[in-house]
Each structure stands twice: as structure tokens, then as C-alpha cells.
Amino acid sequence: MNTDYNNSLQPADLSNTIANLRASLVASKEKTNSFDETSYKELLRKYEEALVVIETLKMQVEEVEKKKLPTKDEVESISAMLDLFSKLDPDTINKIERLGGKK
């Protein structure tokens, strides 16, 4: 069920689709239990649409889960490296080179 339609859905679109599906469910509950062929096909179409929405929501959750935020230790290490780089001036670089920092 992974289609371009799934990927094009925005949160507002999903909210509208979910609201429409809920309204259809309420309307179908109010009807009698007898279905004609047209009602059955409409219900089947709504069911398939709901499956597409569910699949889209699953993919969006997976994308959010894949986006890993850095840990506290990683942020502190990066911050320390940036502090070190900001302190490097030409004299310090020359001292490092004299100590064998440059090969």
C-alpha cells in the first residue's frame, strides 16, 4: 500500500480523512444491518481508505523514530571540540606542528 498518495498526505489531510472515516462509521451504524451492493462497495472503499491512512501513519511514525537525536555525551563532545577549534590561533597551530602534530 506504499504509494505516492501515502507520501503526499499531510497532517491536516490525515485529520480530514480520519474525520470523514469516523463520520462514515457513525452513519453506517445508524443504518439498518441490511446492505445493498452499492452500500457494500462504499463500505469496502472506506475500509481500504482507512488502511491507506493507517499505513501512512505507520510510515510517519517510523520516520520519526529513525531521526535520532544526539545524546548528552555526544553534545558535550561536540561542544568541547568546537571550543578547542575556536581557541586555535596561528601560534597554537605552529606549536602543534613543532610537536609533530602535522605529518
N, C-alpha and C positions, 0 to 999 in steps of 0.2 A: 503494500500500500504506500510505498515511498514514491511520491510524485512531486512534480513542480508545484501542484496545488498545495500540498502539505507545506512545502518550504516557503510559499508566499503568504501563508496565514500569519497575520499579526495578532497581538494580544486582543485588540479591540474586535477583530474579525472573529476570533475564537469565542470571545464573550457573547457576541451576537449570535453565533452559530449555536452555542450551548443554550442560550436563552430561547432560541427558536425550537431547539430539540425538546427542551423542557415543556414549552407551550404545546407542542405536538403530543407529547406524552400525556399531559393533563387532558387535552381534547380527546385523545383516543380512549382514556379511561372513562370519560363521561359518556362515550357512545356505548351502544349495546355490544354484546360479545359476538354478534354476527358480522362477518366481514365479507364484502364482495371482492371481486378480483381487483378492482381499482384501489380499494382501501388496502388490500394486502400488498399490492405493489408499492403504494405510497409508504406504508409502514416499513417495507423492506428497504426502500430508498433512504428513509430516515435512519434506519439501523446502520446501513452502510456509511452514511454520512457521519454518524456517531463514531463508527470505527475509525474513520479517517481523522476525526478530531482527537480521539484517544491516541492514535499513533503519532500525530503531530505533537501532542503534549508530551508523550514519552520521549520523542526525539529532542524536544526543547529541554527537558529535564536532564537528559544525557549530556547535552551540550553544556549546560550549566555545571554539571558535575565534573566535566573534563577540564574546565577552567580552574586550574589550581592556583590558589593564592600562595605567595611565599610565606614560609614560616617565620617566626620571630627571629630565630637564629640567622636565617638567610638575610633578612632585612638588616640585622645588625652587622653582618659580614659585609654586605654591600655598602652600608653606611661607612664602615671603617675603611674600606678600600677607597671610597670617594674622598674621605678626609685625608688619607695618605696622598692621593693624587693631587689634591688641592695644595698640599704643603711642598710639592716638588717644585723647586726653582732651579735655575741653571747651575748654581753652586752645588746643590744637593745631588743633582744628576751627575756632575763631574766627580764628586766624591764616590758615588756608587760605581761609576765606571773605573775609577782607580782601584777600588776594592775587588774588581773582577766581575762586576755586575753585567758588563757588556762583553759578548764573545765575538 
